[in-house]
């Protein structure tokens, strides 16, 4: 049994301190001491109907996932240093619903996404911009950049490469050679996955502490050395470089390019509009069409005189090229698709 140690005299052991669950946490729901460690009592206190804090914190974090900002903007400090919820009655209602449903996460998510608030357009409403520039009153849906794992998922999805299998071991997508050279005790060698495992969702990507996958790190994924309740969202030139040059992005672009020339139509304009619908769920406007056509012509001309560069581009990644088009034509379309995958709309949740 633990004992009280007198200050200044660590060798003089005092009275025994019996094991007992903290009453300040248990409140009126104290149970007889059972398992010898207090874990059962702690679990009952956390899930007690008279302790709404865990439910409030959880639904607030769910709200942040679907609306960009929590009802209380501070997710990791729910004490006096945090922020008072913008809609106190709403967070109370959601917390009660969560507990009454038996802590059913899917039920609460369905409640949120079927609400009129969630189904609003994210287009700005000019009459509300001055009074509510941060959209705390939820007069429109939110716009925010996708999380790091979802950016690669999105590119793979529109190209048709994404593997949606659930569960299984960690996946190892392409990673710069030599990235782990300074990882010691013991030294490790990174071998990217082959076949369908290469195209699994980002949530399954192998995490190496302090050596987080570069594409995830660039887009603000935490290293998991400490708990992170709220990720920052930064916009840097490294992000644009990753979207243009990461092998996963390039491979997705060239596979999507083959779909464009095979399924998109018989002329450039029709193919570009097919690409816009596939990637951005809209057609390109006249200015965008002009810019993309100019880019396509420029790069097709370049690759006709640089066939080795075209071959190198079209062999990036494991997926085989499946088109009868000339490789220079496909390479030009691949460069155009890379530009589209780099657009702000492509990595922004609207």
C-alpha positions in Angstrom: 0.0 0.0 0.0 1.3 3.5 -0.7 2.2 5.6 2.3 2.6 9.3 3.1 6.2 10.4 3.1 7.2 13.2 5.5 8.7 16.2 3.8 12.5 16.3 4.2 12.5 12.7 5.5 11.9 10.4 2.6 13.1 7.4 4.6 10.5 8.0 7.3 7.3 6.4 6.1 4.0 7.6 7.5 0.4 6.4 7.4 -0.9 4.2 4.7 -3.1 5.8 2.0 -5.8 3.5 0.9 -6.6 3.2 -2.8 -9.8 5.1 -3.6 -11.3 6.6 -6.6 -11.3 10.5 -6.6 -14.7 11.4 -5.2 -14.6 14.8 -6.8 -14.8 13.0 -10.2 -17.3 10.4 -9.1 -19.7 12.8 -7.5 -23.0 11.2 -6.6 -22.3 8.2 -8.8 -19.7 6.6 -6.5 -19.6 2.9 -6.8 -18.0 0.5 -4.3 -14.3 0.0 -5.0 -14.1 -3.0 -7.2 -11.1 -3.8 -9.5 -8.2 -2.6 -7.3 -7.1 0.2 -9.7 -10.0 2.6 -10.0 -10.3 2.2 -13.8 -13.8 0.9 -13.6 -14.9 3.9 -11.4 -13.2 6.3 -13.8 -15.0 4.8 -16.8 -18.3 5.0 -15.0 -17.6 8.6 -14.0 -16.7 9.6 -17.6 -19.8 8.0 -19.1 -22.1 9.1 -16.3 -25.3 11.0 -17.5 -24.5 13.6 -14.8 -21.1 14.3 -16.4 -21.9 16.0 -19.7 -18.3 17.2 -20.4 -17.0 14.2 -22.5 -20.1 14.3 -24.7 -19.9 18.1 -25.1 -16.2 17.8 -26.1 -16.8 15.0 -28.5 -19.7 16.6 -30.4 -17.8 19.8 -30.5 -14.9 18.0 -32.3 -17.4 16.3 -34.7 -18.9 19.7 -35.5 -15.4 21.0 -36.4 -15.0 18.1 -38.9 -18.2 19.0 -40.7 -18.3 22.8 -40.4 -14.6 23.7 -40.2 -14.9 25.3 -36.8 -16.2 23.9 -33.5 -19.2 25.4 -31.8 -16.5 26.3 -29.3 -13.5 27.2 -31.4 -10.9 26.0 -28.9 -11.0 22.2 -29.1 -8.2 21.3 -26.7 -9.0 23.5 -23.7 -12.6 23.2 -22.4 -11.9 25.0 -19.2 -11.9 28.7 -18.4 -9.2 29.4 -20.9 -11.2 28.1 -23.8 -14.0 29.8 -25.7 -17.7 30.0 -24.8 -19.7 28.1 -27.4 -21.3 30.3 -30.1 -24.5 28.2 -29.7 -24.7 27.0 -26.1 -28.1 25.4 -26.4 -27.1 23.5 -29.6 -24.0 22.0 -28.1 -26.1 21.0 -25.0 -28.7 19.4 -27.3 -26.2 17.5 -29.3 -24.4 16.3 -26.1 -27.7 15.0 -24.6 -28.6 13.3 -27.9 -25.2 11.6 -28.0 -25.6 10.2 -24.5 -29.2 9.2 -25.0 -28.4 7.4 -28.2 -26.0 5.1 -26.3 -22.9 7.1 -27.4 -23.8 6.3 -31.0 -21.3 8.3 -33.2 -23.1 7.5 -36.5 -26.4 8.7 -35.1 -24.9 12.1 -34.2 -23.1 12.4 -37.5 -26.3 11.7 -39.4 -28.1 14.3 -37.3 -25.5 16.9 -38.3 -25.2 16.2 -42.0 -29.0 16.0 -42.5 -29.5 19.4 -41.0 -30.4 22.4 -43.1 -27.4 24.1 -41.7 -25.0 21.5 -43.1 -26.8 21.4 -46.5 -26.4 25.1 -47.2 -24.2 26.4 -50.0 -20.7 27.6 -49.1 -21.0 30.6 -51.4 -20.5 33.9 -49.5 -23.6 35.9 -48.6 -22.7 39.5 -49.1 -25.3 40.8 -46.6 -23.6 38.7 -43.8 -19.9 39.2 -44.6 -19.5 42.4 -42.7 -21.4 41.3 -39.6 -20.1 37.8 -39.5 -16.8 37.5 -41.4 -15.9 34.2 -39.7 -19.3 32.6 -40.2 -19.8 31.9 -36.5 -23.6 32.3 -37.0 -23.5 29.6 -39.7 -25.4 31.5 -42.4 -23.5 29.5 -45.0 -21.5 26.3 -45.2 -17.8 26.5 -44.6 -14.8 26.4 -47.0 -11.6 24.9 -45.7 -8.6 22.9 -47.0 -8.8 19.2 -46.8 -6.8 17.4 -44.2 -3.4 16.0 -45.3 -4.6 12.4 -45.7 -7.6 13.4 -47.8 -5.6 15.5 -50.3 -3.9 12.4 -51.8 -7.2 10.4 -51.4 -9.0 13.0 -53.5 -6.4 12.8 -56.3 -6.5 9.0 -56.3 -10.3 9.0 -56.3 -10.8 11.2 -59.3 -8.2 9.1 -61.2 -9.9 5.9 -60.4 -6.9 4.5 -58.5 -8.2 4.7 -54.9 -8.5 1.4 -53.0 -11.3 1.6 -50.5 -10.6 -1.6 -48.6 -11.1 -1.2 -44.9 -8.6 -2.3 -42.3 -5.4 -4.3 -42.6 -1.7 -3.4 -42.1 -0.3 0.1 -42.7 0.3 1.2 -46.2 3.5 2.6 -47.6 3.0 5.0 -50.5 5.9 6.4 -52.5 8.5 8.3 -50.4 11.7 10.2 -51.4 14.7 7.9 -51.5 17.1 8.4 -48.6 14.5 10.1 -46.4 15.2 7.6 -43.6 19.0 7.7 -43.9 19.3 9.5 -40.6 16.9 7.2 -38.8 19.0 5.1 -36.4 18.6 2.4 -33.7 18.2 0.4 -35.9 18.7 1.7 -39.4 15.6 1.2 -41.5 15.0 0.8 -45.2 11.7 2.0 -46.7 10.1 -0.1 -49.4 6.9 1.3 -50.9 4.0 -1.0 -51.4 3.1 -2.8 -54.7 -0.2 -3.4 -56.3 -3.5 -2.2 -54.7 -1.8 -1.5 -51.4 -0.1 1.5 -53.0 -3.4 3.2 -53.5 -5.0 2.7 -50.1 -6.5 5.7 -48.2 -4.2 8.1 -46.5 -5.5 7.1 -43.1 -3.6 3.8 -43.4 -0.3 5.4 -44.3 2.7 4.2 -42.2 3.6 6.7 -39.5 7.3 6.9 -38.4 7.7 9.3 -35.5 9.9 12.3 -36.3 10.0 11.0 -39.9 6.4 11.6 -40.9 5.7 11.0 -44.6 6.7 14.3 -46.3 3.4 14.9 -48.1 1.5 14.5 -44.8 3.9 16.8 -43.0 3.7 19.5 -45.7 -0.1 19.6 -45.2 0.1 20.0 -41.4 -0.5 16.4 -40.2 0.9 16.1 -36.7 3.9 13.8 -35.9 1.9 12.1 -33.1 4.6 12.8 -30.6 1.9 14.5 -28.6 -1.9 14.6 -28.7 -3.2 17.1 -31.2 -6.9 18.0 -31.0 -6.9 20.7 -33.6 -4.6 20.8 -36.7 -3.4 24.1 -38.2 -4.0 24.8 -41.9 -1.1 26.5 -43.6 -0.6 27.5 -47.2 3.1 27.3 -48.4 5.0 27.0 -51.7 6.0 23.5 -50.5 2.3 22.5 -50.7 2.2 23.5 -54.4 5.4 21.7 -55.1 4.1 18.5 -53.5 0.9 18.7 -55.5 2.9 19.0 -58.7 5.7 16.6 -58.1 4.7 14.0 -55.5 4.8 10.6 -57.4 1.3 9.8 -56.1 0.0 13.0 -57.6 1.9 12.6 -60.9 0.7 9.0 -61.2 -2.9 10.0 -60.5 -2.6 12.8 -63.1 -1.3 10.5 -65.9 -3.9 7.8 -65.2 -6.6 10.5 -65.2 -5.1 11.8 -68.5 -5.7 8.4 -70.1 -9.3 8.6 -69.0 -9.6 12.1 -70.5 -8.4 11.1 -74.0 -10.3 7.8 -73.9 -13.6 8.9 -72.4 -13.7 12.7 -72.6 -14.7 13.3 -76.2 -13.2 14.0 -79.6 -11.9 17.6 -79.3 -9.9 19.6 -76.8 -12.7 21.8 -75.5 -15.0 18.8 -74.8 -12.2 16.9 -73.1 -11.3 19.8 -70.8 -14.9 20.3 -69.8 -15.1 16.5 -69.0 -12.0 17.0 -66.9 -13.6 19.9 -65.1 -16.7 17.9 -64.2 -14.6 14.9 -63.1 -12.3 16.9 -60.8 -14.1 20.1 -59.7 -17.7 19.0 -60.3 -18.1 22.0 -62.6 -17.2 23.2 -66.1 -14.3 25.5 -66.7 -15.1 29.1 -67.5 -13.7 30.8 -70.7 -10.6 32.2 -69.0 -9.8 28.8 -67.5 -10.4 27.1 -70.8 -8.0 29.5 -72.6 -5.3 29.0 -70.0 -5.6 25.2 -70.0 -5.6 25.0 -73.8 -2.5 27.1 -73.9 -0.8 24.9 -71.3 -1.8 21.8 -73.2 -0.5 23.0 -76.6 2.8 24.2 -75.0 3.5 20.9 -73.2 2.5 18.7 -76.1 4.9 20.7 -78.3 7.6 20.3 -75.7 7.2 16.5 -75.3 7.2 16.0 -79.1 10.8 17.3 -79.1 11.7 15.7 -75.8 10.5 12.1 -76.1 12.8 10.9 -73.2 11.1 13.3 -70.8 7.7 12.2 -72.0 8.6 8.5 -71.4 10.0 9.4 -67.9 6.8 11.2 -67.0 4.5 8.5 -68.3 6.3 5.8 -66.3 6.0 7.5 -62.9 4.4 5.1 -60.5 3.5 1.5 -60.8 0.3 1.7 -62.7 0.7 0.8 -66.4 -0.2 3.2 -69.2 -3.3 1.9 -70.9 -3.9 4.0 -74.0 -3.1 3.8 -77.7 -2.5 7.6 -77.9 1.0 8.8 -78.7 3.0 9.1 -75.6 3.7 12.8 -76.3 -0.1 13.5 -76.4 -0.6 11.7 -73.1 2.3 13.5 -71.5 0.8 16.9 -72.6 -2.5 15.9 -71.1 -0.8 14.7 -67.9 0.9 18.1 -67.4 -2.5 19.7 -67.9 -4.2 17.4 -65.4 -1.3 18.1 -62.9 -2.2 21.8 -63.1 -5.8 21.0 -62.4 -5.0 18.8 -59.4 -3.0 21.8 -58.1 -6.0 24.1 -58.2 -7.2 25.6 -54.9 -10.7 24.1 -55.5 -9.1 20.6 -55.8 -7.8 20.7 -52.2 -10.6 22.8 -50.7 -13.8 21.4 -49.2 -16.7 23.5 -50.6 
